[in-house]
Amino acid sequence: MNLAGVTIIVYLALIALVSVYLTKRNKNSADWAIGGGGMGLWLIAAGIAGTRIGGAGTYGVAGDTMNTGVWNMWYGVNSFLALALVGLLFAVPYRRLRLTTISELFVKRHNSSRNGWLTSLCVQTEYLIINILEPLLVGIIISAVFGINREVAIMLGAVIIIMSTTFSGLRGASATNVIHVIVVMFGLGAVAIIAGNELGGISGIKEKVDVALLSSDIEPTSWWSFVGLGWFPIIAMFFSAVIHTPAASVYVNYSSSARTENLLIPAFLIAGVLAAIMPILASIIGIEAVARYGTESGISSYATITQIATDTGPIIGGIAIAAVLAALISSGGPILLSSATLFVNDWIPGSAEFEPKKKLKTYRVTSVLYGLFAGVLACLLPITSVLELLLLGFAMVVPPALAIGFIFYWRKTTEQGVFWGIASGYGLGLLAWAVNTFFLHLENDVAAYFTTLVPLVVIPVVSLLTQSPENQGEKCDSFYRQLKTPLS
């Protein structure tokens, strides 16, 4: 075993030990799901940042940069905008409503279990994709470094993510994310600097990239342009990567975990800055990989990113690969936790009546089964682009995110408006994706346009057509009073 492999094993062992130690902090379901409501600024910020610094923000961006160009750096801009949006407009209301999952919001406002269930379906579509992608990429890295069977490596990746979540809960995931974020920043930054110097600096990199692009029949001018594929893919990325974020249930967990609500806006903004840096670093490494090895696409590009890391030297390379593993674990852990809480609270009959200790056990069992199921799917599915698949998942969550915005900031939003807005946006978005994937093959995230624009019309129109005295009664007034009342 080489030094890079030893570095990776030591890092993973350290994280496993920290996770096991932190399990003592979880005495009930509230400790596990929202950290007991007593978390501080840096724990929240690191935890939130970790949810965005995952496979898409590292390997996904680097691989797609190799294939389609530097326009993929927009993912970094959108990562900041997404977290800033939640922090400025949604996090405080979530905490004041004492939410554990996003679905509970619709029950509190309209007493609508169908809207809660429909929202859970939308969010679980995204989360299932993430829960598949993270062990897939962990497996690719482990397979490339240690030479073991990819499917075995993927299942090992699933077990690592399960262990980092099932025992430690939200506080533990956030505490380990402090380590992950530091390691990711240092590791990827070191690879970018060392590889850049070896390739002759900016001028040397550009010259080598242009040669590689021309040999692959790719137009360098378009590849180097920040609008290389046109504005429609950039707008589609904004629609899916930013607008969906208020409905991502993991941010409800973090909002409710804060010791005081004054921490939330700074925490989300700090997390946004950290999350924005990673995709830009990853894109730079993708550029350097093209300069050194030539263009690649699909899964092969992810193995190339591993190669450029190890070629920088055994220690730095090992730290860099450990950094990417850290990014995958830091994203996969909290998302798996949120997936389990959604599944238990929304889809298991009678879960609302469970005692805290029974619910904690149910959360843990569900996270194990969910994680193993996602790992099996990661072994079986023919995935070629992590970023493309993740943007589809993001797009499917846009309809409930828009519905939440209407509920918070337009009192006339009705239960019927929310239902038909989410249902039409989700259904038409999924149909548009299928048509484009199997027939049209456009270089565009078509689903995002439908999931964004359709609910923007349907929710207000249906709401205006379905006004009733019940919609503006005492329960409505109580809901909006709670939104305006800070918790002690």
Phi, psi and omega in degrees: 000133181278174185295326178298318178296319178298317179301317181295315182297318179298317180297311181296323178296320178299314180296320179298318180295318178298318180297317179295320180298320185285351179297337181294341182281348185259101180256346178206180186295327179293321176301318184288316188275326183227021177062025181071008179069022183232027185275151182263182188303306189286328174297316180294314182298315180294320179297315180295314180302321181299329180294336180261340179267071182240209181299321181292319183285348180243274182298322181299310180293316180299315181295317180289330173297317178301325186272316189238350173118181188284355178299341179294346175298341176303336179300326177294315177301315182292331177296317177294313182299323181296311183287327176296321179301312181294315183298318185281327190241343190233329189299314181297313175302322178300316181293319181295331178276356179056048182275147171251327173228158182293332182296330181299334180302318185288331175289318180294322185278311186241005185054042187248102177288330181292323177289325176295316179295318180296320177295318178300321177298315179298312182293320180293335174298314177295314186292325176297319178299314180295318180294340173276317187291320186295310176295331176301312183287323174301318179296320178298317180295310182298319179297317182291322184281318187256353176072024180264166180305135185298318181296319177297319180295322179296315180294326175296320176299319178298319180295320179299314180294319178299315181296323182288348184248310191301320184274318192271337181070194187293315180298317179295319178298321180290319179297316177290333178292333173301316177295313183302313184298318179297315181294319179298313181301311182292312186296307181292324177298318180296317179298316181300317182290312183294313180296322178298317178295319180295332182269003176095022178075193185299314182295318179295319179298313182298318180298315181291322178296316180300319178297315180296321181293316180295326178289342178256010180061035176252133181287115183300321182301316179291319182296322181279348184280141176286351173235040187301324179263007182096171183282337183297315175296326179293316178296319179297320177297320177298313180304313186278316187283333183259304191293333181291339198299322179301337180266358177289112193297337181298331180283340169293316178303313182290324178297318180283349181276348188292140177297317174222154182290341179295341180282340195291310182299310177302320182297316180292324179291317176299316179299322179298319178296313179298318181292332180286329183293321187298310180297328178292316175300316181297321179294321177299317178295324175298319177298315180295326178294322176297317180299325185270320189242347186096176183283147176219163175218162177067209184297328181300329179294329181291323175295326179294322178296321176299320182296316181295330177292312182292332179288345178283349180134152187296320183282306179298319179298318178296319178295320180296317179292321174300326178296317179293318175301321177299317180298319181293317179293320183294332175274314185294324182298300180298325179293319177296320177301312180294324177300316181294318180294320176298312184299314182294310186288329186259331191240356176257116183302136176079005183295334179296337182265000182294143170293151184308318181290323177293320179294321177301315178297320180295318176305312185293315179298317180297318180297323178294310182295318180298314181296319179293319178299315179295323177297318178298316178298323178298328178287330190263329188279141179276080184269130181246332180222116179294312184296319179298317180292321180293321179296329173297314178300317177302314184300325182290345181262354181299317182304310178293330177297317177295321178299320178297317177301317177297316181299315183292324192240008174214102187298338183280000178297126183257165178299319180294320178299317179296313183299308184289330176294314180292314184297315181291319180295314180295312183296312181290326177296316179295320178295316180298320178298315182297316180297316180292320183293318187261344184231308189275320178058045178281146176279067187199149175274077187300321184304325185297326179294319180288317182290341179266308189283326181295309178297330178299333177267313188294315185300308181291323182294310180295323179298317179294330181277348186236029178295143178208159179302326181297328182292338182242023184276199184297323180297320177298313180299319180297320179299313184285334173294321180295324178298329184266356186255113178296146175279148179288000000 
